[in-house]
Amino acid sequence: MTTLFTPLKLGALTVPNRIFMAPLTRCRANTEHVPSDLMTEYYTQRASAGLIIAEATMVIEGNSSFWTEPGIYSPAQIAGWKKVTDAVHRADGRIFLQLWHGGRACHPLLNQGTQPVAPSPIAIANDEVHTPEGKKPYVIPRELRDDELPGIVAGFKKAAENALAAGFDGVEIHGANGYLLDEFLRDGANKRTGPYGGPIENRARLMFEVIEAVGAVWGNDRVGLRLSPLNSFNSMIDSDPIGLSMWLASQLNEFQLAYLHVIRGDVLQQQNGDVLTPTRQHYDGTLVSNLGYTADETDSAIAQGKIDAVAFGTSFLANPDLPARFKAGALLNQPNPAKFYTPGPEGYTDYPALSTL
């Protein structure tokens, strides 16, 4: 695998391999959304990744979607993440924090009764959220006013400042998977009028404002962006995902980001299409892809210039030493989905490394 283990320049950072760890929500923070010591162990185990992209992390208090996901808005959370970054760096790793607002995927039972917010009052359909009272349907969100959106941008900027204080190497803005920025971006969830609705230029406005605000803290060369133009998760759809991908790729060139991270398909397999090829054709920077890659396909795709790196999800979840396993051609541990979101070390930090077998 000649390309997987070649260094890659990501803006201001150079990473030693093209095997990234995708952001994976694991619900191991405490009820105050403070990263736990168990999370420190988990990320340190995976420090051989070219880059760890840490899990979706709340930028603003009161926007929980997963009950025990981490935040980055309080001093305790900053201190908890500092333990993680210090340990990863001692293990010679590199780690970005994914900055995230859950939008309509939040639920009142997770947020002291507060109604979630979104670009339009459209609920996530045919799905349920885990709450302290069991699984519940998603609720209709409150439509954000235009004059509230500067506060959202300010929340991302403050979170970026906190991530810098917590010792991260950079940040990834979560613009995918049906959360707030993606909800504004795709016309299936954004039915508003005015400066943040209607044509694509308006629907992308909030995302671009967030990029500018976060980049003012970090420098754009330490900022990544994740997109999922085809993903139908959280009841998402767009009338023209190919056109959206092409337009975004061209516009994002102006920001000179560290990388663009594109989920190439639909995790629910309800929508088909190729958004990766047009993105590559129109985007001049480093392109990271995700979803269903094997080591061999990744190596071939990089060699052909289709992508520059892949962010591996469940395979990295179950294999803390994934790069070593790829290099050795070793069998992979199989993930245990029943333990993806449960508390404790089982199915989290107890997957064996090759050296322990």
Secondary structure, DSSP 4 states (H G I P E B T S, - for coil): -TTTTS-EEETTEEES-SEEEPP-----S-TT-PPPHHHHHHHHHTTTSS-EEEEEEESSTT--SSSS--BSSSHHHHHHHHHHHHHHHHTT--EEEEEE--GGG--GGGTTTPPPEESSS-PPPS-EEEETTEEEE--PPEEPPGGGHHHHHHHHHHHHHHHHHTT-SEEEEEE-TTSHHHHHHSTTT----STTSSSHHHHTHHHHHHHHHHHHHH-GGGEEEEE-TT--TTT---S-HHHHHHHHHHHHGGG--SEEEEE-S-TTS------HHHHHHH--S-EEEESS--HHHHHHHHHTTS-SEEEE-HHHHH-TTHHHHHHHTPPPPPP-GGGSS-SSSTTTT-PPPGGG-
